[in-house]
Amino acid sequence: MTTPPAPSDVHSGEADLLRAGMVDELVADALPGGPLPPRVAAAMRRVPRHVFVPELTVAKAYHPDDHMVFDYGPDGRAVTSISAPRIVALQLAQLDVHPGHRVLEIGAGSGYNAALLADLVGPTGHVTSIDIDPRMVARAQRALAVVGATANTTLLCADAADGVAGSQPFDRVIATVEMPDLPAAIGDQLAPDGRVVLPLRMGVLTRSIAIVRESDRWVTTEFELCGFVPLRGGNAQDERRIPLHGSDVVLRIDDDRPVDPAALVAALATEPTEIWSGLTVPDRFRFDGLHLWLAIGLPGMGMLSVTRQAITAGLVADTRPIGLATLVDADSIAYLGLRRTHAVPEPFEFVSIGHGPSGPQLARRLADRARSWDRTSLNARIELYPAGTPDSGLPVGAWVIDRRHNRIAVSWPAQGS
């Protein structure tokens, strides 16, 4: 890994100008959940991000949407990365850090997030940042020393599943890696009025959620779609990725149901059944809430990741950066695409496409569920109940995801299921 610049090179006219421009853009654009809090904007103006990503040019270091991947796993997926400034800002806005807070960060990364947190908590607060990769801990420590942010930060090589002995209670906990669950050891180390922000994977997709304790459970206050590398260590529980045509068509599911890849490959080769859902949307419309709505009503829904090459080859008719909502059974598959209709004012319509013997039935279920969506994005209520909570103790009609430490219940109170 590249060595951070010397302290004398931290501030330059170019870097300072680009950093100010980056923050100005984040303030002007606003975040998905609202305006960038002034305290977060001020910290991002002060902390020199280019010190933490010396592999990048200064211009790229201060691009709001530029992330960086360090390592890839055997399947080609990123296993170590640094988030884009826009995602960093989003999570810090959700975390609501104040001076004097004690903060635990899970996933040290480059140390940039820890430096921002150190600025936000001030000299009376403290930041403990942990990472399971000793290389990242060492890297972050060097960069924090360069920017002078070591007085109120502690970096540890540790597994999030074990908690952080001797450092609790924390006022805030933030994870910068995708997590399937909130480890009980971490929840136990949070102050009674504390807040946790973590990228929680639900039905394959990941959302950065802010949760607080409410009686015997954790309840969301807000959530936003995002993407992070998966957690490693004792609490790891990754999604299943089932290739249907090499890396060009990959089914992603979040449970252990039996799937016959050969049967689904054969299904994709059959003539498709298209069912237009009647759900139309305008250009640039936010529809990430649709995926939660589908998952609540269609347990076992997965996502289909598709490359442009697969579309050119005629294997699949659509692709989206986050994937396509998908239903499968023993020998059939259906996915939800988006087609341009040129109608005004809503020129796009969702189309359900089924393949295989049960393809028409799966496509109909998917289209019917999509048609019933109320077109909102943040109406879902996400609650984490302790593992072992009986079904009678969960919200009626909720989509329930069973994890090691919690039962995650997702419901849609505004519309029912």
C-alpha positions as CSV (number, residue, x, y, z in Angstrom):
1,M,0.0,0.0,0.0
2,T,1.2,3.5,-0.8
3,T,2.6,5.6,2.0
4,P,0.7,8.7,3.0
5,P,2.3,12.0,2.3
6,A,4.6,13.7,4.8
7,P,2.9,16.2,7.3
8,S,4.4,19.1,5.4
9,D,2.6,18.1,2.2
10,V,-0.9,17.7,3.8
11,H,-2.1,21.2,2.8
12,S,-1.7,22.6,-0.6
13,G,-3.6,25.2,-2.6
14,E,-4.8,22.5,-5.1
15,A,-6.0,20.1,-2.4
16,D,-7.7,22.7,-0.3
17,L,-9.5,24.1,-3.3
18,L,-10.7,20.7,-4.5
19,R,-11.8,19.7,-1.0
20,A,-13.8,22.9,-0.6
21,G,-15.4,22.2,-4.0
22,M,-16.3,18.6,-3.0
23,V,-18.0,19.7,0.1
24,D,-19.8,22.6,-1.7
25,E,-21.2,20.0,-4.2
26,L,-22.3,17.7,-1.4
27,V,-24.1,20.6,0.3
28,A,-25.7,21.7,-2.9
29,D,-26.9,18.3,-3.9
30,A,-28.2,17.3,-0.5
31,L,-28.2,13.7,0.7
32,P,-31.0,11.2,0.0
33,G,-32.2,11.8,3.6
34,G,-31.9,15.6,3.5
35,P,-29.3,18.4,3.8
36,L,-25.8,17.7,4.8
37,P,-25.5,18.7,8.5
38,P,-23.3,21.8,8.9
39,R,-21.1,20.0,11.5
40,V,-20.4,17.2,9.1
41,A,-19.7,19.6,6.2
42,A,-17.3,21.5,8.5
43,A,-15.4,18.4,9.4
44,M,-15.1,17.3,5.7
45,R,-13.7,20.7,4.9
46,R,-11.0,20.3,7.6
47,V,-9.9,16.7,7.1
48,P,-7.7,16.2,4.0
49,R,-9.0,13.0,2.3
50,H,-6.1,12.8,-0.1
51,V,-3.8,11.8,2.8
52,F,-5.9,8.6,3.3
53,V,-5.9,7.6,-0.4
54,P,-2.4,8.4,-1.7
55,E,-2.9,5.9,-4.5
56,L,-5.4,8.4,-6.1
57,T,-4.7,11.7,-7.8
58,V,-5.7,14.7,-5.7
59,A,-8.5,15.4,-8.1
60,K,-10.0,11.8,-7.7
61,A,-9.5,11.9,-4.0
62,Y,-11.9,14.8,-3.9
63,H,-14.5,13.5,-6.3
64,P,-17.8,13.1,-4.3
65,D,-18.5,9.7,-5.8
66,D,-15.0,8.2,-6.1
67,H,-14.5,5.0,-4.0
68,M,-11.4,2.8,-4.0
69,V,-11.0,-1.0,-3.9
70,F,-7.9,-2.5,-2.4
71,D,-8.5,-6.2,-2.6
72,Y,-10.7,-8.6,-4.5
73,G,-11.8,-12.1,-3.4
74,P,-11.6,-15.3,-5.6
75,D,-15.1,-14.5,-7.0
76,G,-14.0,-11.1,-8.2
77,R,-15.9,-9.2,-5.5
78,A,-14.3,-6.4,-3.5
79,V,-13.3,-7.4,0.1
80,T,-11.5,-4.2,1.1
81,S,-12.4,-0.8,0.0
82,I,-12.8,2.9,0.9
83,S,-16.2,4.5,0.6
84,A,-17.0,7.5,-1.6
85,P,-17.3,10.8,0.2
86,R,-21.0,10.9,-0.5
87,I,-21.6,7.6,1.3
88,V,-19.3,8.8,4.2
89,A,-21.3,12.0,4.5
90,L,-24.6,10.0,4.4
91,Q,-23.6,7.7,7.3
92,L,-22.2,10.6,9.4
93,A,-25.5,12.5,8.9
94,Q,-27.4,9.4,10.1
95,L,-25.0,8.9,13.1
96,D,-25.6,12.4,14.6
97,V,-22.3,12.7,16.4
98,H,-21.8,15.4,19.0
99,P,-18.7,16.7,20.9
100,G,-17.8,14.5,23.8
101,H,-19.3,11.3,22.3
102,R,-17.5,8.0,22.5
103,V,-17.8,6.3,19.1
104,L,-17.0,2.8,17.9
105,E,-16.2,2.4,14.2
106,I,-16.4,-1.2,12.8
107,G,-14.1,-1.2,9.7
108,A,-11.2,1.1,9.9
109,G,-10.6,1.3,6.2
110,S,-8.1,4.0,5.4
111,G,-8.7,5.9,8.6
112,Y,-10.6,8.8,6.8
113,N,-13.8,8.1,8.6
114,A,-12.1,7.9,12.0
115,A,-10.4,11.3,11.3
116,L,-13.8,12.8,10.6
117,L,-15.3,11.3,13.7
118,A,-12.4,12.5,15.8
119,D,-13.1,16.0,14.5
120,L,-16.8,15.7,15.3
121,V,-16.3,14.4,18.9
122,G,-13.6,16.9,19.7
123,P,-11.0,16.7,22.4
124,T,-13.4,15.6,25.0
125,G,-14.7,12.6,23.0
126,H,-13.0,9.5,21.7
127,V,-13.1,7.3,18.7
128,T,-12.2,3.6,18.7
129,S,-11.8,2.1,15.3
130,I,-11.5,-1.7,14.7
131,D,-10.7,-3.8,11.7
132,I,-10.1,-7.5,11.2
133,D,-7.3,-6.8,8.7
134,P,-4.0,-5.8,10.4
135,R,-2.8,-4.1,7.2
136,M,-5.7,-1.7,7.2
137,V,-5.2,-0.9,10.9
138,A,-1.5,-0.1,10.2
139,R,-2.4,2.0,7.2
140,A,-5.1,4.0,9.0
141,Q,-2.7,4.6,12.0
142,R,-0.1,6.1,9.7
143,A,-2.5,8.4,8.0
144,L,-4.1,9.5,11.3
145,A,-0.6,10.4,12.6
146,V,0.0,12.5,9.5
147,V,-3.1,14.6,10.0
148,G,-2.6,14.8,13.8
149,A,-5.7,12.8,14.7
150,T,-4.2,10.3,17.2
151,A,-4.9,12.1,20.5
152,N,-8.5,11.0,20.6
153,T,-8.5,7.9,18.4
154,T,-7.6,4.3,19.2
155,L,-7.1,1.7,16.4
156,L,-7.4,-2.0,17.2
157,C,-7.2,-5.2,15.1
158,A,-10.3,-7.0,16.3
159,D,-13.4,-8.9,15.3
160,A,-16.7,-7.1,15.6
161,A,-18.4,-10.2,16.8
162,D,-16.4,-10.0,20.1
163,G,-17.1,-6.4,20.9
164,V,-14.4,-4.1,22.3
165,A,-13.6,-4.9,25.9
166,G,-12.9,-2.0,28.2
167,S,-14.1,0.7,25.9
168,Q,-17.8,0.8,26.5
169,P,-20.4,2.2,26.8
170,F,-20.3,3.9,23.4
171,D,-22.7,6.7,22.6
172,R,-22.5,5.9,18.9
173,V,-21.6,2.8,16.8
174,I,-21.0,3.0,13.1
175,A,-20.1,0.1,10.7
176,T,-18.5,0.8,7.4
177,V,-18.8,-2.8,6.2
178,E,-22.0,-4.7,5.0
179,M,-23.4,-6.6,8.0
180,P,-26.0,-9.4,8.1
181,D,-26.9,-8.6,11.7
182,L,-26.0,-6.5,14.8
183,P,-23.7,-8.6,17.0
184,A,-25.0,-8.9,20.5
185,A,-21.6,-8.0,22.0
186,I,-21.8,-4.6,20.2
187,G,-25.4,-3.9,21.2
188,D,-24.5,-4.6,24.8
189,Q,-21.7,-2.0,24.7
190,L,-24.0,0.9,23.6
191,A,-25.2,3.5,26.0
192,P,-29.0,3.4,26.7
193,D,-29.7,6.4,24.6
194,G,-27.1,5.5,21.9
195,R,-27.5,5.1,18.2
196,V,-26.1,2.6,15.7
197,V,-25.6,3.1,12.0
198,L,-24.8,0.0,10.0
199,P,-25.2,-1.2,6.4
200,L,-27.7,-4.0,6.9
201,R,-28.2,-6.6,4.2
202,M,-31.8,-7.6,3.7
203,G,-32.9,-9.6,0.8
204,V,-29.5,-9.2,-0.9
205,L,-29.7,-5.4,-1.0
206,T,-27.9,-3.4,1.6
207,R,-29.3,-0.3,3.3
208,S,-27.5,2.0,5.7
209,I,-29.9,2.1,8.7
210,A,-29.9,4.2,11.8
211,I,-31.3,2.3,14.8
212,V,-32.0,3.1,18.4
213,R,-33.0,0.9,21.3
214,E,-36.8,0.7,22.0
215,S,-37.7,-1.6,24.9
216,D,-36.5,-5.1,23.9
217,R,-35.7,-4.3,20.3
218,W,-33.9,-2.1,17.9
219,V,-36.0,0.2,15.7
220,T,-35.0,2.2,12.6
221,T,-35.1,6.0,12.5
222,E,-34.0,6.2,8.8
223,F,-32.4,4.1,6.1
224,E,-30.8,4.6,2.6
225,L,-29.8,2.2,-0.1
226,C,-26.0,1.7,-0.3
227,G,-23.2,-0.7,-1.1
228,F,-20.3,-1.9,1.1
229,V,-17.9,-4.8,1.2
230,P,-19.1,-7.7,3.4
231,L,-18.1,-8.2,7.0
232,R,-15.5,-10.8,7.7
233,G,-15.0,-12.7,10.9
234,G,-17.2,-14.4,13.5
235,N,-20.4,-12.6,12.5
236,A,-19.9,-13.0,8.7
237,Q,-22.9,-14.4,6.8
238,D,-22.6,-13.6,3.1
239,E,-25.2,-13.8,0.4
240,R,-25.2,-16.8,-2.0
241,R,-24.1,-16.1,-5.5
242,I,-25.2,-18.7,-8.1
243,P,-23.8,-18.3,-11.6
244,L,-26.3,-19.0,-14.3
245,H,-24.1,-18.0,-17.2
246,G,-20.5,-17.4,-15.9
247,S,-20.2,-14.0,-14.3
248,D,-22.7,-12.5,-16.9
249,V,-25.8,-13.7,-15.2
250,V,-25.6,-14.3,-11.4
251,L,-28.5,-15.1,-9.1
252,R,-28.0,-13.6,-5.6
253,I,-30.1,-15.0,-2.7
254,D,-30.0,-14.6,1.0
255,D,-31.1,-18.0,2.2
256,D,-30.2,-21.7,2.0
257,R,-33.1,-23.0,-0.1
258,P,-32.0,-25.6,-2.7
259,V,-31.5,-24.1,-6.2
260,D,-30.8,-26.1,-9.4
261,P,-28.5,-23.8,-11.5
262,A,-28.8,-26.2,-14.5
263,A,-32.6,-26.0,-14.5
264,L,-32.5,-22.2,-14.3
265,V,-30.0,-22.0,-17.1
266,A,-32.4,-24.2,-19.2
267,A,-35.3,-21.9,-18.2
268,L,-33.5,-18.8,-19.4
269,A,-33.2,-20.4,-22.8
270,T,-37.0,-20.7,-23.2
271,E,-39.3,-18.1,-24.8
272,P,-40.1,-15.4,-22.2
273,T,-43.6,-14.4,-20.9
274,E,-43.9,-10.7,-20.5
275,I,-46.5,-9.2,-18.1
276,W,-46.7,-5.4,-18.0
277,S,-47.3,-4.4,-14.4
278,G,-49.2,-1.2,-14.9
279,L,-46.7,0.4,-12.5
280,T,-45.3,3.5,-14.3
281,V,-42.7,6.0,-13.0
282,P,-41.3,9.3,-14.3
283,D,-37.7,9.8,-15.2
284,R,-35.3,9.9,-12.2
285,F,-37.9,8.6,-9.9
286,R,-36.7,7.0,-6.7
287,F,-38.0,3.4,-6.6
288,D,-35.7,1.6,-4.1
289,G,-38.6,1.3,-1.7
290,L,-40.2,-1.0,-4.3
291,H,-37.6,-3.7,-3.5
292,L,-38.6,-3.8,0.2
293,W,-42.2,-3.8,-0.7
294,L,-41.7,-6.8,-3.1
295,A,-39.6,-8.7,-0.4
296,I,-42.3,-8.2,2.3
297,G,-44.9,-9.8,0.0
298,L,-42.7,-12.3,-1.8
299,P,-40.5,-14.1,0.8
300,G,-37.4,-15.6,-0.8
301,M,-37.1,-13.0,-3.5
302,G,-33.5,-12.6,-4.8
303,M,-31.7,-10.3,-7.2
304,L,-30.3,-11.1,-10.7
305,S,-27.0,-9.4,-11.6
306,V,-26.7,-9.0,-15.3
307,T,-24.0,-7.6,-17.6
308,R,-24.4,-5.9,-20.9
309,Q,-22.9,-8.9,-22.6
310,A,-25.7,-11.0,-21.3
311,I,-28.3,-8.6,-22.8
312,T,-26.4,-8.6,-26.1
313,A,-26.4,-12.4,-26.2
314,G,-30.2,-12.4,-25.6
315,L,-30.0,-14.2,-22.3
316,V,-31.8,-11.5,-20.2
317,A,-33.7,-8.5,-21.4
318,D,-32.7,-5.8,-18.8
319,T,-30.1,-4.8,-16.3
320,R,-29.8,-2.4,-13.4
321,P,-26.7,-1.4,-11.3
322,I,-28.3,-2.9,-8.1
323,G,-29.7,-5.9,-9.9
324,L,-33.2,-7.1,-11.0
325,A,-35.8,-8.3,-8.4
326,T,-36.2,-12.0,-9.1
327,L,-38.4,-15.0,-8.1
328,V,-37.3,-18.6,-8.7
329,D,-38.7,-22.1,-8.2
330,A,-37.4,-25.5,-9.0
331,D,-37.2,-25.0,-12.8
332,S,-38.4,-21.5,-13.6
333,I,-37.4,-17.8,-13.1
334,A,-39.0,-14.4,-13.3
335,Y,-37.5,-11.0,-13.0
336,L,-38.7,-7.4,-13.0
337,G,-37.4,-5.1,-15.7
338,L,-38.0,-1.5,-16.6
339,R,-39.1,-0.4,-20.1
340,R,-39.4,3.0,-21.8
341,T,-42.9,3.6,-23.1
342,H,-42.4,7.3,-24.1
343,A,-45.7,8.1,-22.3
344,V,-46.0,11.5,-20.6
345,P,-45.5,12.3,-17.8
346,E,-44.4,8.8,-16.7
347,P,-42.3,7.2,-19.5
348,F,-41.2,4.0,-17.8
349,E,-43.2,0.9,-16.9
350,F,-42.1,-2.2,-14.9
351,V,-42.4,-5.4,-16.9
352,S,-42.3,-8.8,-15.3
353,I,-40.5,-11.4,-17.5
354,G,-40.8,-15.1,-16.8
355,H,-38.9,-18.1,-18.2
356,G,-39.5,-21.9,-17.8
357,P,-42.6,-24.0,-17.1
358,S,-43.8,-21.9,-14.1
359,G,-42.4,-18.6,-15.6
360,P,-45.9,-17.1,-16.4
361,Q,-47.1,-17.8,-12.9
362,L,-44.0,-16.3,-11.3
363,A,-44.1,-13.3,-13.6
364,R,-47.8,-12.7,-12.6
365,R,-47.0,-12.8,-8.9
366,L,-44.1,-10.4,-9.4
367,A,-46.2,-8.0,-11.5
368,D,-49.2,-8.1,-9.1
369,R,-47.0,-7.3,-6.2
370,A,-45.3,-4.4,-8.0
371,R,-48.7,-3.0,-9.0
372,S,-49.8,-2.8,-5.4
373,W,-46.8,-0.6,-4.3
374,D,-47.8,2.8,-2.9
375,R,-44.8,4.4,-4.7
376,T,-43.1,5.6,-1.5
377,S,-39.5,4.8,-0.6
378,L,-39.1,5.2,3.2
379,N,-42.3,3.9,4.6
380,A,-40.9,0.5,5.7
381,R,-40.3,-0.1,9.4
382,I,-37.3,-2.2,10.2
383,E,-37.0,-3.7,13.7
384,L,-34.4,-6.1,15.1
385,Y,-35.7,-8.4,17.8
386,P,-33.5,-10.7,19.9
387,A,-33.0,-14.2,18.4
388,G,-35.4,-16.6,19.9
389,T,-38.3,-14.1,19.9
390,P,-41.5,-16.1,19.1
391,D,-43.4,-15.3,16.0
392,S,-46.2,-14.0,18.2
393,G,-43.9,-11.3,19.4
394,L,-43.2,-10.0,15.9
395,P,-45.3,-7.5,13.9
396,V,-48.2,-9.2,12.1
397,G,-47.5,-9.7,8.3
398,A,-43.8,-8.7,8.6
399,W,-41.1,-10.1,6.4
400,V,-38.9,-11.9,8.9
401,I,-35.2,-12.6,8.3
402,D,-33.6,-14.9,10.9
403,R,-30.0,-14.1,11.7
404,R,-27.6,-15.3,14.4
405,H,-28.3,-12.5,16.9
406,N,-31.6,-11.0,15.8
407,R,-34.8,-11.6,14.0
408,I,-35.1,-8.8,11.5
409,A,-38.8,-7.8,10.9
410,V,-39.6,-5.5,8.0
411,S,-43.2,-4.2,7.7
412,W,-45.0,-1.5,5.8
413,P,-47.4,0.1,8.3
414,A,-48.7,2.7,5.8
415,Q,-50.2,0.1,3.4
416,G,-50.2,-3.3,5.0
417,S,-49.2,-6.5,3.2
